[in-house]
Amino acid sequence: MKFTSKQLQAAKHLDGPLLVLAIPGSGKTTMLLERIKFLSEHIDSSKILNLTFSRIQANDMKKRFDSKDSNFMTIHAFCYLIIRNYLKKYNRQVNLIEDEKIYNKYNLVGEIYKSINNKKMSKEDLNLFFQKISFMKNSLLDISYLENIEISNADRIYLEYEKIKKQKHLLDFDDMQVYALKLLEDKKLLKSIKNKYKYFQLDEGQDTSLLQFKILEKIVMPENNLLVVADDDQSIYSFRASNPNYLLNFTKIYKDAKIMTLDTNYRSGEEIIKLAKNFIGQNKNRYKKDFKVNRKNPSQIKIKSFKNFSKEYAYILENIDKNENTGILFRNNISAISLISYLLENNIDFSINSKIMDFFESKIFLDMINIINFSNDFNNVEIFSEIYYKISSYLSKDDIEKLIYKPINENIFDFFENSDIENFKKDALFNIEKKLKHLRKLDIDKKISFIHQSLSYKNYIDMLSRKYKEETVNKDIYIESLKYFTKSCENLDQVYEKIKIIEKKSKSLSENNLKLSTIHSSKGLEYDTVFVIDLIKNEFPIILDKENYFERLEEERRIFYVAITRAKNNLHLLSLKNRNNKKVESSIFYKSSQEIIKNSLGSK
């Protein structure tokens, strides 16, 4: 490969701190490998430590460099190495709680939650709990941070979780980093690491948390032979505690640091690069960069809005070239549900690069299934105990506990009718029973609408949206997606069969040319053609709180920037006019892209 002058300048940097800002498709990995070759002329390659966030990236670089002495690893792996070597001296060991064979951290916290709150912990609350404690640790915050999350007794659960891990010598991924930073206070240990490694390279610096940067500072200072490759414009993991501010303050932290930019894109056509440059330029909290295009072949951008998602999906199928690598990208996993149904119905092969199965373990999906099942079995106390407060029954926990006295052959509604509960509760239950009997007669997709509207489940979803904020997307998407997903199914067995097909595809390592992915999961990848779907107000960008509004908006803008810079030749930005039989407005990003294209590229 012929290197640009800037790539060579970065590759031949020897001593001192350097921040390399690499725009998408600028050949940063090739530059990093070239620098290792250069450093190897001056020092043994075993003295060079190459760190990255992704295990895939670390393995890819190791494979491409092809040297037994080279050190390529994730930050987590490096921290585990520190811990393991330290404990080995004292003949002690710890077990990773991430390994299900030893201990499953989700099961452990679920058990703690149940013992404290006397009820089962939902999958959403489990994910939220671990997301928040990960953020807390990676941001170097204290336990008071947990007071702000809406999980009952979160602080007590956390303290018990930490206590059990300590007793049983268990670590999770975040513990590895916290423990490693603590161990680096040991002067002998720190000296041994500094003797082992003399030069440090960090890739994907924008994905690195404050905790991880503090670990780096410990091992590189005061020599500061550190090269960081990053793109602050691709910092999209704030929920993991990554933040562009550390990069923006790089010269303050490393006083003699240099900054340079790899500003030539080898991936995309001029039209896509112009859109990307002008779009991300709207952000204020960033390094200004030039964007140069290396390739001569033009690219094409199309911006379309459709009456409904069926029309949107038909357009996608019309514009897919089976011989090209195509990515359909979305802000939220929920956007994929109805799309997957459409592709299955049209016998289109595809692969999925996202945690799509989370949808089928969500509160809303499981509640819908439970309510449908309960409509066919009024004796099922277990199901009723899960749904009674979600369908406006007005029953209390004390009322539900009375069900232990229910005769086996008496259904729940008859039991409460003959009990001493208040009359208004009996009236509510009478109406619910009547509606559930009607529910039995409906088709599956009609059941979804009926539960949402007539059984007052809508009120419960509204509460979820308030509780989980950005973790729960616009409620109308759930209902519309569920209705479309179940439309072709005659019964729940067929729904389960459909889910099995999707689960198989989500686990498949298929090299299929059509890939469905969240934008976050697409980072680092490229496609000949990209469709960015569902560019709708309050969906992308997601509904933003007033608190930290502009900071959050800038991250949403970075997410969109990542999406459009995945495209090499063709970029399709798609919006809708209607969602769940309601008129919707296009995203501000959709409108902004239209304006940029009109002003800088000419009308398309």
C-alpha positions as CSV (number, residue, x, y, z in Angstrom):
1,M,0.0,0.0,0.0
2,K,1.2,3.5,-0.8
3,F,1.0,5.7,2.3
4,T,0.0,9.3,2.5
5,S,2.5,11.7,4.0
6,K,0.3,11.9,7.1
7,Q,0.1,8.2,7.5
8,L,3.9,8.0,7.2
9,Q,4.3,10.8,9.7
10,A,2.2,8.9,12.2
11,A,3.8,5.6,11.5
12,K,7.3,7.0,12.0
13,H,6.5,8.7,15.3
14,L,8.9,7.4,17.9
15,D,8.9,9.0,21.4
16,G,6.3,11.0,23.3
17,P,2.5,11.2,23.2
18,L,0.6,11.4,19.9
19,L,-3.1,11.6,19.3
20,V,-4.0,10.5,15.7
21,L,-7.5,11.6,14.7
22,A,-8.6,9.1,12.0
23,I,-11.7,9.9,10.0
24,P,-13.8,6.8,8.8
25,G,-12.1,4.7,6.1
26,S,-8.7,6.4,6.5
27,G,-6.5,3.3,6.8
28,K,-5.8,3.7,10.6
29,T,-5.2,-0.1,11.2
30,T,-2.7,-0.2,8.3
31,M,-0.9,2.8,9.8
32,L,-0.8,1.2,13.2
33,L,0.8,-2.0,11.9
34,E,3.3,0.0,9.9
35,R,4.3,1.9,13.1
36,I,4.8,-1.4,14.9
37,K,7.2,-2.4,12.1
38,F,9.0,1.0,12.5
39,L,9.2,0.7,16.3
40,S,10.5,-2.9,15.9
41,E,13.6,-1.4,14.2
42,H,14.4,0.4,17.4
43,I,13.2,-1.9,20.1
44,D,12.1,-5.6,20.5
45,S,8.5,-5.9,19.4
46,S,7.7,-7.7,22.7
47,K,8.2,-4.3,24.4
48,I,5.3,-2.8,22.4
49,L,1.8,-3.1,24.0
50,N,-1.1,-2.7,21.5
51,L,-4.5,-2.2,23.2
52,T,-8.0,-1.9,21.8
53,F,-11.6,-2.2,23.1
54,S,-12.6,-5.0,20.8
55,R,-11.4,-8.6,20.9
56,I,-12.1,-9.0,17.2
57,Q,-10.0,-5.9,16.4
58,A,-7.1,-7.2,18.7
59,N,-7.2,-10.6,17.0
60,D,-7.4,-9.1,13.5
61,M,-4.3,-6.9,14.1
62,K,-2.4,-9.8,15.6
63,K,-3.2,-12.0,12.6
64,R,-2.2,-9.2,10.2
65,F,1.1,-8.4,11.9
66,D,2.0,-12.1,12.2
67,S,4.6,-12.1,14.9
68,K,4.8,-14.4,17.9
69,D,6.4,-11.7,20.0
70,S,3.8,-9.0,19.4
71,N,1.3,-8.0,22.1
72,F,-2.2,-7.3,20.9
73,M,-5.0,-7.5,23.5
74,T,-8.1,-5.8,24.8
75,I,-7.9,-3.5,27.8
76,H,-9.9,-6.1,29.8
77,A,-7.4,-8.8,28.8
78,F,-4.5,-6.6,29.9
79,C,-6.2,-6.0,33.3
80,Y,-6.8,-9.7,33.8
81,L,-3.1,-10.3,33.0
82,I,-2.1,-7.9,35.7
83,I,-4.5,-9.5,38.2
84,R,-3.5,-13.1,37.4
85,N,0.2,-12.4,37.6
86,Y,-0.2,-10.6,40.9
87,L,-2.3,-13.3,42.5
88,K,0.0,-16.1,41.2
89,K,2.8,-14.8,43.5
90,Y,0.6,-15.4,46.5
91,N,-0.9,-18.7,45.3
92,R,-4.4,-17.2,45.0
93,Q,-6.9,-17.1,42.2
94,V,-10.1,-15.5,41.2
95,N,-12.9,-16.7,38.9
96,L,-14.6,-14.7,36.2
97,I,-18.3,-14.4,36.9
98,E,-18.9,-13.8,33.2
99,D,-18.2,-17.5,32.7
100,E,-21.5,-19.2,33.1
101,K,-19.8,-22.5,33.9
102,I,-18.7,-21.1,37.3
103,Y,-21.2,-18.5,38.2
104,N,-23.7,-16.5,36.2
105,K,-23.9,-12.8,37.3
106,Y,-27.4,-12.4,36.0
107,N,-28.7,-15.3,38.0
108,L,-26.8,-14.1,41.1
109,V,-28.3,-10.6,41.0
110,G,-31.7,-12.0,40.1
111,E,-31.5,-14.1,43.3
112,I,-30.4,-11.1,45.4
113,Y,-33.2,-9.0,43.9
114,K,-35.8,-11.6,44.7
115,S,-34.6,-12.0,48.3
116,I,-34.8,-8.3,48.9
117,N,-37.9,-7.3,46.9
118,N,-39.9,-10.6,47.0
119,K,-40.5,-10.7,43.3
120,K,-38.7,-11.8,40.1
121,M,-36.3,-9.3,38.5
122,S,-37.2,-8.6,34.8
123,K,-34.7,-8.9,32.0
124,E,-34.9,-5.2,31.4
125,D,-34.1,-4.4,35.0
126,L,-31.2,-6.8,35.0
127,N,-29.7,-5.2,31.9
128,L,-30.4,-1.8,33.3
129,F,-28.7,-2.7,36.6
130,F,-25.5,-4.0,35.0
131,Q,-25.4,-1.1,32.6
132,K,-25.6,1.4,35.4
133,I,-23.1,-0.2,37.7
134,S,-20.7,-0.6,34.7
135,F,-21.2,3.1,33.9
136,M,-20.6,4.0,37.6
137,K,-17.4,2.0,37.8
138,N,-16.0,3.2,34.4
139,S,-16.8,6.8,35.3
140,L,-15.2,6.5,38.7
141,L,-18.4,7.4,40.5
142,D,-19.5,6.3,44.0
143,I,-22.5,4.3,45.0
144,S,-24.7,7.4,45.4
145,Y,-25.0,7.3,41.6
146,L,-27.4,4.3,42.0
147,E,-29.9,6.5,43.9
148,N,-31.0,7.8,40.5
149,I,-32.0,4.6,38.9
150,E,-35.6,3.3,39.2
151,I,-34.8,-0.2,40.5
152,S,-36.1,-1.0,43.9
153,N,-33.3,-1.1,46.5
154,A,-30.6,-0.9,43.8
155,D,-28.0,0.2,46.3
156,R,-28.7,-2.8,48.6
157,I,-28.6,-5.2,45.7
158,Y,-25.3,-3.8,44.6
159,L,-23.7,-4.0,48.0
160,E,-24.9,-7.6,48.5
161,Y,-23.6,-8.5,45.0
162,E,-20.2,-7.0,45.8
163,K,-20.1,-8.8,49.1
164,I,-20.8,-12.2,47.6
165,K,-18.2,-11.7,44.9
166,K,-15.6,-10.8,47.5
167,Q,-16.5,-13.9,49.6
168,K,-16.4,-16.3,46.6
169,H,-13.4,-14.6,44.9
170,L,-15.4,-13.6,41.8
171,L,-14.8,-10.8,39.3
172,D,-16.9,-9.4,36.5
173,F,-15.4,-7.5,33.6
174,D,-15.7,-4.1,35.3
175,D,-14.1,-5.4,38.5
176,M,-11.1,-6.5,36.5
177,Q,-10.4,-2.9,35.6
178,V,-11.1,-1.4,39.0
179,Y,-8.9,-4.1,40.6
180,A,-6.1,-3.6,38.1
181,L,-6.1,0.2,38.7
182,K,-5.9,-0.5,42.5
183,L,-3.0,-3.1,42.0
184,L,-1.1,-0.5,40.0
185,E,-0.6,1.5,43.2
186,D,1.9,-1.3,44.1
187,K,5.2,0.3,43.1
188,K,6.9,-3.1,42.5
189,L,4.1,-4.3,40.2
190,L,4.0,-1.0,38.3
191,K,7.8,-1.1,37.8
192,S,7.6,-4.6,36.5
193,I,5.0,-3.6,33.9
194,K,7.0,-0.5,32.9
195,N,10.1,-2.7,32.5
196,K,8.1,-5.2,30.3
197,Y,6.6,-2.6,28.0
198,K,8.2,0.6,26.7
199,Y,5.8,1.7,23.9
200,F,2.0,1.8,24.0
201,Q,-0.6,2.0,21.3
202,L,-4.3,2.4,21.9
203,D,-6.8,1.9,19.1
204,E,-10.5,3.1,19.1
205,G,-9.6,5.7,21.8
206,Q,-13.1,7.2,21.5
207,D,-14.5,4.0,23.0
208,T,-12.3,4.1,26.1
209,S,-13.7,5.0,29.5
210,L,-12.2,7.3,32.1
211,L,-11.3,4.3,34.3
212,Q,-9.4,2.7,31.3
213,F,-7.6,6.0,30.6
214,K,-6.5,6.2,34.2
215,I,-5.0,2.7,33.9
216,L,-3.2,3.8,30.8
217,E,-1.9,6.9,32.6
218,K,-0.4,4.7,35.3
219,I,1.6,2.6,33.0
220,V,2.7,5.2,30.4
221,M,3.7,8.2,32.7
222,P,6.1,9.9,32.9
223,E,7.8,8.7,29.7
224,N,4.4,9.0,27.8
225,N,5.4,6.9,24.8
226,L,1.8,6.6,23.9
227,L,0.0,6.7,20.6
228,V,-3.8,6.9,20.6
229,V,-5.8,6.5,17.5
230,A,-9.3,7.8,17.8
231,D,-12.2,9.7,16.1
232,D,-14.0,11.8,18.6
233,D,-16.8,12.0,15.9
234,Q,-17.4,8.3,16.4
235,S,-17.8,8.4,20.2
236,I,-21.1,6.7,20.5
237,Y,-20.9,4.6,23.7
238,S,-21.8,7.0,26.5
239,F,-23.8,4.3,28.1
240,R,-20.5,2.4,28.5
241,A,-19.0,5.6,30.0
242,S,-16.9,6.5,26.9
243,N,-16.7,10.2,26.4
244,P,-15.0,12.4,23.8
245,N,-13.9,15.0,26.5
246,Y,-10.8,13.0,27.4
247,L,-9.6,13.2,23.8
248,L,-10.5,16.9,23.6
249,N,-8.3,17.5,26.7
250,F,-5.5,15.3,25.5
251,T,-2.9,18.1,25.3
252,K,-3.8,19.2,28.9
253,I,-3.3,15.7,30.3
254,Y,-0.1,15.0,28.2
255,K,1.6,18.4,28.1
256,D,4.0,17.7,25.2
257,A,1.4,15.8,23.1
258,K,1.1,16.2,19.4
259,I,-2.1,15.9,17.4
260,M,-2.4,15.0,13.8
261,T,-5.3,13.9,11.5
262,L,-5.7,11.1,9.0
263,D,-8.1,13.0,6.8
264,T,-8.2,11.0,3.6
265,N,-11.2,8.6,3.2
266,Y,-10.5,5.5,1.0
267,R,-14.0,4.0,1.4
268,S,-16.8,6.3,0.2
269,G,-17.6,8.4,-2.8
270,E,-17.4,12.2,-2.7
271,E,-21.1,12.8,-2.3
272,I,-21.3,10.6,0.9
273,I,-18.1,12.3,2.3
274,K,-19.5,15.8,1.7
275,L,-22.7,14.9,3.5
276,A,-20.8,13.3,6.4
277,K,-18.5,16.4,6.7
278,N,-21.3,18.9,6.7
279,F,-23.5,16.9,9.0
280,I,-21.0,16.2,11.7
281,G,-19.8,19.8,11.4
282,Q,-23.0,20.9,13.2
283,N,-21.5,19.5,16.5
284,K,-19.6,22.0,18.6
285,N,-17.7,19.8,21.0
286,R,-15.3,18.2,18.6
287,Y,-12.0,18.5,16.7
288,K,-12.4,20.2,13.4
289,K,-11.2,18.0,10.6
290,D,-10.7,18.2,6.8
291,F,-12.2,15.4,4.7
292,K,-10.5,14.3,1.5
293,V,-11.7,11.7,-0.9
294,N,-9.3,9.2,-2.5
295,R,-11.5,7.5,-5.0
296,K,-12.7,8.8,-8.3
297,N,-16.0,6.8,-8.7
298,P,-19.0,8.9,-7.5
299,S,-21.5,7.7,-4.9
300,Q,-25.2,8.1,-4.8
301,I,-27.5,9.4,-2.0
302,K,-31.3,8.9,-2.1
303,I,-33.6,10.4,0.6
304,K,-37.1,9.0,0.6
305,S,-40.2,9.1,2.8
306,F,-42.9,6.4,2.6
307,K,-46.6,6.1,3.6
308,N,-45.9,3.1,5.9
309,F,-43.1,0.6,6.5
310,S,-44.5,-1.9,4.0
311,K,-43.8,0.6,1.3
312,E,-40.4,1.3,2.8
313,Y,-39.5,-2.4,2.8
314,A,-40.7,-2.8,-0.8
315,Y,-38.4,0.0,-1.8
316,I,-35.5,-1.7,-0.1
317,L,-36.1,-5.0,-1.9
318,E,-36.3,-3.1,-5.2
319,N,-32.9,-1.5,-4.6
320,I,-30.9,-4.4,-3.3
321,D,-28.2,-5.8,-5.6
322,K,-27.7,-9.5,-4.6
323,N,-24.1,-9.3,-5.7
324,E,-23.3,-6.4,-3.4
325,N,-22.7,-6.2,0.3
326,T,-25.7,-4.4,1.7
327,G,-26.4,-3.1,5.3
328,I,-29.8,-2.2,6.6
329,L,-29.0,-0.1,9.7
330,F,-31.4,1.1,12.5
331,R,-31.1,3.1,15.7
332,N,-33.0,0.6,17.8
333,N,-33.4,-3.2,17.6
334,I,-37.2,-2.8,17.6
335,S,-37.0,-1.4,14.1
336,A,-35.8,-4.8,12.9
337,I,-38.8,-6.8,14.0
338,S,-41.3,-5.9,11.3
339,L,-38.5,-5.8,8.7
340,I,-37.5,-9.3,9.6
341,S,-41.1,-10.5,9.2
342,Y,-41.3,-8.8,5.8
343,L,-38.0,-10.5,4.6
344,L,-39.1,-13.9,5.9
345,E,-42.5,-13.6,4.1
346,N,-40.7,-12.7,0.9
347,N,-38.1,-15.5,1.2
348,I,-35.2,-13.1,1.3
349,D,-32.1,-14.5,3.0
350,F,-30.3,-12.3,5.5
351,S,-28.1,-12.3,8.6
352,I,-28.6,-10.3,11.8
353,N,-25.8,-8.4,13.6
354,S,-27.5,-7.2,16.7
355,K,-29.1,-8.4,20.0
356,I,-32.4,-8.9,18.3
357,M,-33.5,-11.7,20.7
358,D,-33.8,-9.1,23.5
359,F,-37.1,-8.0,22.0
360,F,-38.6,-11.4,22.7
361,E,-37.5,-11.3,26.3
362,S,-38.8,-7.8,26.8
363,K,-41.6,-6.9,29.4
364,I,-44.0,-5.9,26.6
365,F,-43.6,-9.0,24.5
366,L,-43.8,-11.4,27.5
367,D,-46.8,-9.5,28.9
368,M,-48.7,-9.8,25.6
369,I,-48.0,-13.6,25.6
370,N,-49.0,-13.9,29.2
371,I,-52.3,-12.0,28.7
372,I,-53.2,-14.1,25.7
373,N,-52.4,-17.3,27.6
374,F,-54.4,-16.2,30.6
375,S,-57.4,-15.4,28.4
376,N,-57.5,-19.2,27.8
377,D,-56.9,-20.3,31.4
378,F,-58.6,-18.2,34.1
379,N,-57.2,-20.6,36.7
380,N,-53.5,-19.7,36.1
381,V,-52.5,-17.9,39.3
382,E,-48.8,-17.6,38.3
383,I,-49.6,-15.7,35.1
384,F,-52.3,-13.6,36.8
385,S,-49.8,-12.6,39.5
386,E,-47.6,-11.2,36.7
387,I,-50.2,-9.2,34.8
388,Y,-52.9,-8.0,37.3
389,Y,-51.4,-4.6,37.9
390,K,-50.8,-4.0,34.2
391,I,-54.4,-4.2,33.1
392,S,-56.1,-1.9,35.6
393,S,-57.5,-4.5,38.0
394,Y,-57.0,-2.3,41.0
395,L,-56.0,-5.3,43.0
396,S,-53.3,-5.0,45.7
397,K,-50.5,-7.4,46.6
398,D,-52.5,-8.3,49.7
399,D,-55.5,-9.3,47.4
400,I,-53.2,-11.4,45.3
401,E,-51.8,-13.2,48.3
402,K,-55.4,-14.4,49.1
403,L,-55.2,-16.6,45.9
404,I,-53.4,-19.2,48.0
405,Y,-56.8,-20.1,49.4
406,K,-58.4,-20.4,45.9
407,P,-59.9,-23.9,45.3
408,I,-58.3,-25.7,42.4
409,N,-61.5,-25.9,40.4
410,E,-62.6,-22.3,40.9
411,N,-61.3,-19.7,38.4
412,I,-59.7,-16.4,39.6
413,F,-62.6,-14.2,38.7
414,D,-65.2,-16.3,40.5
415,F,-62.9,-16.5,43.5
416,F,-62.6,-12.7,43.8
417,E,-66.3,-12.2,43.1
418,N,-67.0,-14.4,46.2
419,S,-64.4,-12.7,48.3
420,D,-64.5,-9.6,50.6
421,I,-62.6,-7.2,48.2
422,E,-64.1,-3.8,47.5
423,N,-67.0,-3.5,45.0
424,F,-65.1,-1.3,42.6
425,K,-62.4,-4.0,42.3
426,K,-65.1,-6.6,41.6
427,D,-66.5,-4.3,38.9
428,A,-63.1,-3.9,37.3
429,L,-62.5,-7.6,37.3
430,F,-66.0,-8.3,35.8
431,N,-65.1,-6.0,32.9
432,I,-61.6,-7.6,32.5
433,E,-63.2,-11.1,32.4
434,K,-65.6,-10.0,29.7
435,K,-62.9,-8.4,27.6
436,L,-60.6,-11.5,28.0
437,K,-63.4,-13.7,26.7
438,H,-63.7,-11.5,23.7
439,L,-60.0,-11.6,23.2
440,R,-60.1,-15.4,22.7
441,K,-62.0,-14.9,19.4
442,L,-59.6,-12.4,17.8
443,D,-56.7,-13.1,15.4
444,I,-53.2,-12.8,17.0
445,D,-52.4,-9.3,15.6
446,K,-55.9,-8.0,16.6
447,K,-55.3,-9.4,20.1
448,I,-52.2,-7.1,20.4
449,S,-54.3,-4.0,19.5
450,F,-57.1,-5.1,21.9
451,I,-54.8,-5.6,24.8
452,H,-53.1,-2.3,24.2
453,Q,-56.3,-0.2,24.0
454,S,-59.2,-2.1,25.6
455,L,-57.3,-3.7,28.5
456,S,-55.6,-0.4,29.4
457,Y,-52.1,-1.9,28.8
458,K,-51.3,1.4,27.1
459,N,-51.1,3.0,30.6
460,Y,-48.5,0.5,31.7
461,I,-46.3,1.1,28.6
462,D,-46.5,4.8,29.3
463,M,-45.1,4.1,32.7
464,L,-42.3,2.0,31.2
465,S,-41.3,4.8,28.9
466,R,-41.0,7.2,31.8
467,K,-39.0,4.7,33.9
468,Y,-36.5,3.5,31.3
469,K,-36.3,6.8,29.3
470,E,-33.8,6.2,26.5
471,E,-33.7,2.5,27.2
472,T,-37.3,2.2,26.1
473,V,-38.1,3.6,22.6
474,N,-41.3,5.2,21.5
475,K,-44.1,2.9,22.7
476,D,-46.0,2.9,19.3
477,I,-43.1,1.1,17.7
478,Y,-43.5,-1.9,20.0
479,I,-47.2,-2.2,19.2
480,E,-46.9,-1.8,15.5
481,S,-44.0,-4.2,15.3
482,L,-45.8,-6.8,17.3
483,K,-48.9,-6.5,15.2
484,Y,-46.9,-6.9,12.0
485,F,-44.8,-9.7,13.4
486,T,-47.8,-11.8,14.5
487,K,-50.1,-10.9,11.5
488,S,-49.1,-14.1,9.5
489,C,-49.5,-16.3,12.6
490,E,-52.7,-18.2,13.3
491,N,-51.7,-19.1,16.9
492,L,-48.9,-18.7,19.5
493,D,-47.2,-21.9,18.3
494,Q,-46.6,-20.3,15.0
495,V,-45.3,-17.2,16.7
496,Y,-42.8,-19.4,18.6
497,E,-41.7,-21.1,15.4
498,K,-41.0,-17.7,13.8
499,I,-38.9,-16.7,16.8
500,K,-36.9,-19.9,16.5
501,I,-36.0,-19.0,12.9
502,I,-34.9,-15.5,14.0
503,E,-32.9,-16.9,16.9
504,K,-31.1,-19.3,14.5
505,K,-30.3,-16.4,12.1
506,S,-29.0,-14.2,15.0
507,K,-26.6,-17.0,16.0
508,S,-25.5,-17.8,12.4
509,L,-22.1,-16.7,11.1
510,S,-23.6,-16.5,7.6
511,E,-21.6,-14.5,5.0
512,N,-24.9,-13.5,3.4
513,N,-24.7,-10.2,1.5
514,L,-27.7,-8.7,3.2
515,K,-27.0,-7.7,6.8
516,L,-29.4,-6.2,9.4
517,S,-27.7,-4.3,12.2
518,T,-28.0,-1.6,14.8
519,I,-25.8,1.3,14.0
520,H,-23.7,0.6,17.1
521,S,-23.1,-2.9,15.9
522,S,-22.1,-1.7,12.5
523,K,-19.3,0.5,13.7
524,G,-16.0,-0.5,12.0
525,L,-17.8,-2.2,9.2
526,E,-18.5,-1.1,5.6
527,Y,-21.1,-1.9,2.9
528,D,-21.4,-1.3,-0.8
529,T,-25.0,-0.1,-0.1
530,V,-26.5,1.2,3.2
531,F,-30.1,1.8,4.0
532,V,-30.7,3.8,7.2
533,I,-34.3,3.2,8.1
534,D,-36.9,4.7,10.4
535,L,-35.6,8.3,10.4
536,I,-38.6,9.5,12.4
537,K,-38.9,12.2,15.1
538,N,-38.5,10.8,18.7
539,E,-37.0,7.5,17.2
540,F,-33.8,8.9,15.7
541,P,-32.7,10.9,17.6
542,I,-34.4,9.2,20.4
543,I,-36.5,11.2,22.9
544,L,-34.0,13.4,24.7
545,D,-34.3,14.6,28.3
546,K,-33.9,18.3,29.0
547,E,-31.0,17.4,31.2
548,N,-27.8,17.3,29.1
549,Y,-29.9,17.8,26.0
550,F,-27.2,19.3,23.8
551,E,-24.6,16.7,24.9
552,R,-27.0,13.9,24.1
553,L,-28.1,15.4,20.8
554,E,-24.4,15.6,19.8
555,E,-24.0,11.9,20.5
556,E,-27.1,11.1,18.5
557,R,-25.6,13.1,15.7
558,R,-22.4,11.1,16.0
559,I,-24.4,7.9,15.8
560,F,-26.0,9.1,12.5
561,Y,-22.6,10.0,11.3
562,V,-21.3,6.5,11.9
563,A,-24.3,5.1,10.0
564,I,-23.8,7.2,6.8
565,T,-20.0,6.6,6.8
566,R,-20.5,2.8,6.5
567,A,-21.6,3.3,2.9
568,K,-19.1,3.0,0.0
569,N,-21.3,3.5,-3.1
570,N,-25.0,4.0,-2.3
571,L,-26.7,5.6,0.7
572,H,-30.5,5.5,1.2
573,L,-32.0,7.6,4.0
574,L,-35.5,6.5,4.7
575,S,-38.4,7.9,6.7
576,L,-42.1,7.3,7.2
577,K,-45.3,9.4,7.1
578,N,-47.3,7.0,9.3
579,R,-46.6,4.9,12.3
580,N,-49.2,2.6,13.9
581,N,-52.0,4.5,12.0
582,K,-50.7,7.8,13.3
583,K,-49.1,10.6,11.3
584,V,-45.4,11.0,12.2
585,E,-42.8,13.6,11.4
586,S,-39.4,12.9,9.8
587,S,-36.3,13.1,11.9
588,I,-34.3,16.3,12.2
589,F,-31.4,14.3,10.8
590,Y,-33.4,13.4,7.8
591,K,-34.4,17.0,7.2
592,S,-30.8,18.2,7.9
593,S,-29.5,15.7,5.3
594,Q,-32.0,17.0,2.7
595,E,-30.8,20.6,3.4
596,I,-27.1,19.7,3.1
597,I,-27.6,17.8,-0.1
598,K,-29.7,20.6,-1.6
599,N,-27.1,23.3,-0.6
600,S,-23.8,21.5,-1.1
601,L,-24.4,18.7,-3.6
602,G,-27.2,20.0,-5.7
603,S,-30.8,18.7,-5.8
604,K,-31.0,14.9,-6.1
